[in-house]
């Protein structure tokens, strides 16, 4: 048995017939072929699969694709156009070394985007609390916090030449 | 402008921040089938029967294989203790692979795996070292006759010295079992076609995997290509072999289809090698001034259900580094490797060295408490003086290269206000509204930069060098190919920084390629804090060679002497006559044109490969200070401050080095306060998911106050020692020393990791030592 669904992902409509148990994250990765959204656990703890569903951060491993039908999803691929510029939060992660292996990064970027949509200039404590559902094994989080602070302080981003640093 | 030492943003980031990274699960090949394993739910049992009939009926299932219908050589491992790829007759830990289901998609494969029924005859599970070594314990390997599978005694236990010493302290230390838990579990994709095998794998050492898989399959290495694209963290756990990496190529060959395996987190928690899992008996003897007279360490290393060569070597690393940064005239070490019905144990960030720094740094604090001396002062009285390097230790493996342990401590006390913290601690004890405060130190030292010839061979690697190829392109840009295989370290950036300095080519005209055995010269991989100390040195060696040749071309074009040329920012120029210049682009282009280069040169000569060797290990060190707050009502322990002074010699990229320290310290704090893999009495893991196993999130961890000093290593011309594992070596003793310090007025002398609220609450209720 399959169900017809239609989900708008990064502004583009995707229609499919899916097994009703299909997770949204698998729909995004397999049907939409958008592999920036990652899977890091099977218990909804790690947040690597975080996307925006109608502007709200959700863990796409905990949403069925059929639940998202007729709704709007934004993934990491939808943050910046292919020719740039990066959004401030993407640029912040680059400037402040907010990523190492990069596996948790798409989830962090989406969770951070949702936070900055809600609060322009969050405190360190607010950033840490907001990210409690997103695990990173590489960074120890301080540089992720700094990355989001960078984005808050540079809402227009700053184009920086690779190699010059800051 | 020199880029070594400059703050540079990473070349890796644009792909990874825009969703354009390529991890193995992101690789899609038409016709791919998916495999899912049926894993043992018993810790120790005989397999009486496996019924796959229902699974074969399941929609989408292509086939089911067990050791009954798939003839497989055992996993390459420890002779006499080989692990079957699929369990044969017996299982030795929960999670061991018994059968594999292949289906058209991952959902169908999982459905099929649910329908495989295994009938077990339980044999009695051994879940601890003490049970394993008890008389009449059930045996994991009846043919060996003991659960102690390797024993290395000490030639001299220094009992007389210990007895004669004015003071001695004995401790039993548990170094808790941890799950490396990289955010990307193990993923592999095997495509075995008529022209050979291509295996994508999330792995830290692609050539090591290529060579091992090809010999296991019995095919030539040229027919076997391993690609490790973006790898989502490793922490040592993606260097060792597990069945999935061998089953996928086997079934791909059998079915003529690509086979993908995507490990779930629950599988990863029981399947990926664990770390630490060590217990130690420690005796330390000292005089009235706190000078250490003798140290004796007996290590019991839990190997889990199967022995891995790296796992077997962990106690050697621990005992080698047991004396830390102290002059200890008498050191006695011995160890036993013991099998239990638990997940196998191997490398996890630090691999044997965190266990060493923890034991010696805990012991130092015990000396301080015994003599009522300041723990900083005890450390100072025993440091190896800077003038004593190189310093030959009790172990023939370790000759410390260089260090400045007192200098690290000086800098640590410079960035933390020790006296103020002590004063606040006194006040807080009396004030019921305030948390208990504790301050702890660690002067840690580790062995890194693996390594000198012979050092990695013992763990099954081909060599201990690293490969670097530098190829100048006709337009004057450069591509570096390296056998180092990063998984978050930023090697593409650091190697480009080094190459830019020594080639004189702009940073943005240098690319670094890795992780593909078809294009990269035979390499070793990224492990043991070696990428920069060995591979980075190789980048310099190769770059210097290239520049020497390029100068001949440039000199030819400029009609000058090669010795008179300098190269910087993409141009060769004559010293003293800066107007006489030729660009790297022109030199590079010319180097490919036989009629335009010097007669004695070959075209295309600006291409060189080195297998960089180093004469010795490097020994990064540091001093860490930790301040904890303990809630008097709940026992909840929080890190208030973490002060970090690292000495990794020359720093290539301060931003990335800081990132490595933060990440390692986070894992060290996690081991000290949060993480422990546990089993119930039947060998069932009780921490098998991220619900039960606490990987700290942002709210659990503090900001860090970091500083550094630099004592270059003499082992490479960069002076770089390696930094990847430092934090995980230094943080656990600093944290636990702080916790014990906070509870010292209650008579507490030791708290085993992790210092959970439950454990601390019981102590506060007067229920513990």
Interface residues (C-beta under 8 A of the other chain):
Chain A: X19 X21 X22 X29 X33 X34 X35 X36 X37 X38 X39 X40 X41 X42 X43 X45 X46 X48 X75 X76 X77 X79 X80 X86 X90 X93 X94 X95 X97 X99 X100 X101 X102 X103 X104 X105 X106 X109 X124 X127 X128 X129 X131 X132 X133 X134 X135 X136 X137 X138 X139 X140 X141 X142 X143 X144 X145 X160 X161 X162 X163 X165 X166
Chain B: X3 X6 X7 X8 X9 X10 X11 X12 X13 X14 X15 X16 X17 X18 X19 X20 X21 X22 X23 X25 X26 X28 X107 X181 X182 X183 X184 X185 X230 X231 X232 X233 X235 X262 X264 X265 X266 X487 X488 X489 X490 X506 X507 X508 X655 X656 X658 X659 X662 X663 X665 X666 X667 X689 X690 X691 X695 X697 X698 X699 X701 X703 X704 X727
